[in-house]
Amino acid sequence: MKLSIPFLSLLFVVISCIENNKKASEKTNSNKEIPVQETTIKPEADTSNMVYFKGGTIQIGSETGTADEQPTFETEIAPFYLDKNLVSVADFRKFIEATNYKTEADKYGDSGVFLFEQGQWTLLKGANWEYPLGETKPKSLDNHPVTHVSWNDAQAYASWAGKRLPTEFEYEFAAKNGGNSVYPWGNSVQKEGKYMANFWQGASVQDTDAKDGFLLTSPIGHFGESPAGLTDMVGNVWQWTASIYAAYPGNPNQTPKDPKVRTTRGGSFMYDQALEKSFTTSFRAKNSIDTSLFNTGFRCAK
């Protein structure tokens, strides 16, 4: 088991694969990229709440990170825009209302949630972007990041908005503020004794003492902006990227690329066995394009 894969997310993927195989005969598009449902004219892409990056040369990876972050190498990043904020519940609702789009969680009738009282992941019936803990629990809050969105769902939203998902290297360039910081705010977990992101403080999933103030998602921007002007670049929710997951050049663990598996970045509020490394600017994880979880969201690029 690779440390770069979130431990509990990996358990869910095993469960999800079993469930999805059972559903495959009923849902023939479960592993296909789903185009946006063209029911309305797309709005012009609004860049007023995006941050512009001129691009340039950046060192990708970390010499002190996990195996999947090595070896480090330099690459050139072209100019791009990146959303200042994660896509919110309110943002996603506008998309749903404009297009009548149906997420994969809604098609399956369930989505991945960790039940703290039981200490395990489950495919929770009725869990979706609007009811992150199921229909018997409160609705999601408008100013929190949308969750329970698959890569396919995120792609559909981005297309509707006239944008796209960022590549994982664009994400890293933006998270590092064009430099090489370990965290978006610097090189230490805390800054002047303050928590700078919504992440898991405990050494295990049983340690649910949320010292940063949030056991689950937090309001977007609660922890302030990075030097580049971005919020929630690490912590809060994992962020989908456009990139097919692949080992870095020179990494001995080369495996065939699978377009159905995409890179996620940034870590989340949820426990990961990589602990503090899971929300660094260079940490990488992955998931299948039709997987949705209560700790995964996204932001758009252009």
C-alpha positions in Angstrom: 0.0 0.0 0.0 1.5 3.3 -1.0 1.6 6.1 1.5 0.6 8.6 -1.2 -2.9 7.0 -1.4 -5.2 8.1 1.4 -5.6 5.0 3.6 -9.3 5.3 4.3 -10.0 6.5 0.8 -8.3 3.4 -0.5 -10.6 1.2 1.7 -13.5 3.0 0.2 -12.3 2.5 -3.4 -12.2 -1.3 -2.7 -15.8 -1.1 -1.5 -16.8 1.2 -4.3 -15.3 -1.1 -6.9 -17.4 -4.0 -5.6 -20.6 -1.9 -5.6 -19.9 -0.4 -9.0 -19.3 -3.8 -10.5 -22.7 -4.9 -9.3 -24.3 -1.8 -10.7 -22.4 -1.9 -14.1 -25.1 -3.8 -15.9 -27.6 -1.2 -14.9 -25.4 1.9 -15.4 -23.5 1.4 -18.6 -21.9 4.9 -18.4 -20.5 4.4 -14.9 -16.8 4.5 -16.0 -17.2 6.9 -18.9 -16.5 10.6 -18.9 -19.9 12.2 -18.8 -20.4 15.3 -21.0 -22.4 18.2 -19.6 -26.1 18.0 -20.3 -26.6 20.8 -22.8 -29.9 22.2 -21.7 -29.0 25.9 -21.6 -26.5 28.3 -23.2 -23.2 28.2 -21.3 -22.4 31.4 -19.4 -19.2 33.3 -20.5 -16.4 32.3 -18.2 -16.1 34.9 -15.4 -12.5 35.5 -14.4 -13.3 38.2 -11.8 -12.9 35.7 -9.0 -9.9 34.0 -10.4 -6.2 34.5 -9.8 -3.9 35.0 -12.8 -0.5 33.3 -12.9 2.1 34.3 -15.4 3.6 30.8 -15.3 7.2 29.9 -15.4 9.6 27.2 -14.3 8.7 25.3 -11.2 10.2 22.3 -9.3 7.6 19.6 -9.0 7.6 17.2 -6.1 9.5 17.0 -2.9 12.8 15.4 -1.9 11.4 14.9 1.6 7.9 13.8 0.5 6.4 10.4 -0.1 7.7 8.0 -2.8 5.1 9.2 -5.4 6.4 12.8 -5.0 9.9 11.8 -6.2 12.2 12.3 -7.9 11.8 16.0 -8.2 12.0 17.7 -11.6 11.5 21.0 -13.3 8.8 21.8 -15.7 7.5 24.9 -17.5 4.0 26.1 -16.7 2.1 28.3 -19.2 0.1 31.3 -18.0 -3.3 30.3 -16.5 -6.2 31.4 -14.3 -7.2 29.5 -11.2 -10.4 30.0 -9.1 -9.6 31.9 -5.9 -12.0 29.6 -4.1 -13.2 26.0 -4.1 -16.6 25.5 -5.9 -19.2 26.1 -3.3 -22.5 24.3 -2.6 -24.2 27.5 -3.8 -22.2 27.6 -7.0 -23.0 23.9 -7.7 -26.7 24.5 -7.1 -26.8 27.1 -9.9 -25.3 24.5 -12.2 -27.8 21.9 -11.2 -30.7 24.3 -11.6 -29.5 25.6 -15.0 -28.8 22.2 -16.5 -30.9 19.6 -14.6 -27.6 17.7 -14.4 -27.7 14.5 -12.3 -24.6 13.6 -10.4 -23.2 10.1 -10.3 -24.0 9.9 -6.5 -27.6 10.6 -7.4 -27.5 8.0 -10.2 -26.0 5.4 -7.9 -28.2 6.4 -5.0 -25.3 6.5 -2.6 -21.8 8.0 -2.0 -18.8 7.5 0.2 -19.0 8.7 3.8 -16.9 7.8 6.8 -19.1 6.9 9.8 -17.2 8.1 12.9 -19.5 6.3 15.3 -18.8 3.0 13.5 -15.2 3.7 12.5 -15.6 2.7 8.9 -16.3 3.9 5.3 -19.7 3.1 3.8 -21.7 3.8 0.6 -24.3 5.8 2.4 -27.8 5.8 0.8 -29.0 9.2 -0.2 -25.7 11.0 0.4 -25.0 13.6 -2.3 -23.9 17.1 -2.9 -27.0 18.5 -1.1 -27.1 16.0 1.7 -23.5 15.1 2.5 -24.4 12.9 5.4 -27.6 11.5 3.9 -31.1 12.7 3.7 -31.8 12.3 7.4 -29.1 14.8 8.2 -29.0 18.6 7.6 -28.4 20.0 4.1 -25.0 21.2 3.1 -24.3 24.8 3.8 -24.1 27.2 0.8 -20.7 28.7 1.8 -19.0 25.3 2.2 -17.2 23.5 -0.6 -19.4 21.1 -2.6 -18.6 17.5 -2.0 -19.8 14.1 -3.3 -18.8 15.1 -6.8 -17.0 12.7 -9.1 -14.4 13.7 -11.6 -17.0 13.4 -14.3 -19.3 15.7 -12.3 -16.5 18.3 -11.8 -15.7 18.1 -15.6 -19.4 18.7 -16.4 -19.5 21.8 -14.1 -16.3 23.2 -15.5 -17.5 22.8 -19.0 -20.8 24.6 -18.2 -18.9 27.4 -16.6 -16.6 27.9 -19.6 -13.6 26.7 -17.7 -11.7 23.4 -17.1 -10.1 21.5 -14.3 -6.5 22.5 -13.5 -3.6 20.1 -14.2 -1.9 18.8 -11.1 1.2 20.8 -12.0 -0.8 24.0 -12.3 -2.2 23.2 -8.9 1.3 22.8 -7.5 2.6 26.0 -9.1 -0.3 27.9 -7.6 -0.1 26.2 -4.2 3.6 27.0 -4.0 3.0 30.6 -5.0 5.3 30.0 -7.9 8.1 29.1 -5.5 8.8 26.0 -3.5 7.1 26.2 -0.1 6.0 23.1 1.8 2.6 24.6 2.6 0.9 27.5 0.8 1.7 29.8 3.8 5.3 28.6 4.5 7.3 25.7 5.7 5.7 24.8 9.0 2.3 23.4 9.8 1.2 26.3 12.0 2.0 30.0 11.6 2.5 32.0 14.8 0.7 29.2 16.7 -2.4 29.3 14.4 -3.9 26.6 12.3 -3.8 27.7 8.6 -6.0 25.1 7.1 -8.8 22.6 7.9 -7.0 19.3 8.3 -6.9 16.3 10.7 -4.9 16.9 13.8 -5.0 13.4 15.3 -2.5 10.5 14.8 -5.3 8.1 14.0 -8.9 8.2 12.8 -10.0 7.7 16.4 -8.5 11.1 17.4 -11.5 13.3 16.6 -10.4 16.3 18.6 -10.7 18.9 15.9 -8.3 21.5 17.2 -8.7 23.7 14.1 -12.4 24.0 14.9 -13.9 21.7 12.3 -14.4 17.9 12.2 -15.9 18.1 8.7 -15.8 20.8 6.0 -15.3 24.5 6.9 -16.6 27.7 5.3 -14.7 28.5 2.2 -11.9 31.0 2.9 -12.2 30.7 6.7 -8.4 30.3 7.1 -7.6 33.3 4.9 -5.7 33.7 1.7 -2.3 32.4 0.5 0.3 34.9 -0.7 -1.0 34.3 -4.2 -4.5 35.2 -3.1 -6.0 31.7 -3.0 -8.1 30.1 -0.3 -8.2 26.4 0.8 -5.5 25.3 -1.4 -4.8 22.5 1.1 -7.1 21.0 3.6 -10.9 21.2 3.7 -11.5 18.9 0.7 -9.4 17.0 -1.8 -9.4 18.7 -5.2 -9.8 16.9 -8.5 -7.3 17.7 -11.3 -7.4 17.1 -15.0 -4.3 14.9 -14.9 -4.2 11.2 -15.4 -2.3 9.7 -12.4 1.2 8.6 -13.3 4.6 8.1 -11.7 7.1 10.9 -12.1 9.9 10.5 -14.7 12.7 8.4 -13.1 10.4 6.9 -10.4 11.1 3.1 -10.3 7.4 2.3 -9.8 6.2 3.0 -13.3 2.8 1.6 -14.2 0.5 2.0 -17.2 -1.5 5.1 -17.3 -5.3 4.6 -16.8 -7.5 7.5 -18.0 -10.1 6.4 -15.6 -7.8 7.3 -12.6 -7.1 11.0 -12.0 -4.8 12.8 -9.6 -6.3 14.6 -6.5 -4.4 17.3 -4.6 -4.5 19.2 -1.4 -5.6 16.8 1.3 -8.8 17.3 3.3 -10.4 17.5 6.7 -10.3 13.7 6.9 -7.6 11.5 8.4 -4.9 10.3 6.1 -2.0 8.0 7.2 0.5 10.4 5.6 -0.6 12.8 8.4 1.0 16.3 7.9 2.4 15.3 4.5 -1.1 14.8 3.1 -1.8 18.5 2.9 1.6 19.7 1.6 1.8 21.5 -1.8 3.4 18.5 -3.4 1.4 15.5 -2.0 -0.5 13.4 -4.5 -3.4 11.0 -4.3 -5.7 9.4 -6.9 -9.2 8.1 -7.4 -11.4 6.7 -10.2 -13.3 9.2 -12.3 -16.7 7.9 -11.1 -15.9 8.0 -7.3 -17.6 10.5 -5.1 -16.7 11.1 -1.4 -17.7 13.4 1.4 -14.2 14.9 1.5 -13.6 15.6 -2.2 -14.4 18.7 -4.2 -12.7 20.9 -6.8 -12.0 24.3 -8.3 -11.7 25.4 -11.9 -9.0 26.8 -14.1 -8.8 28.6 -17.4 
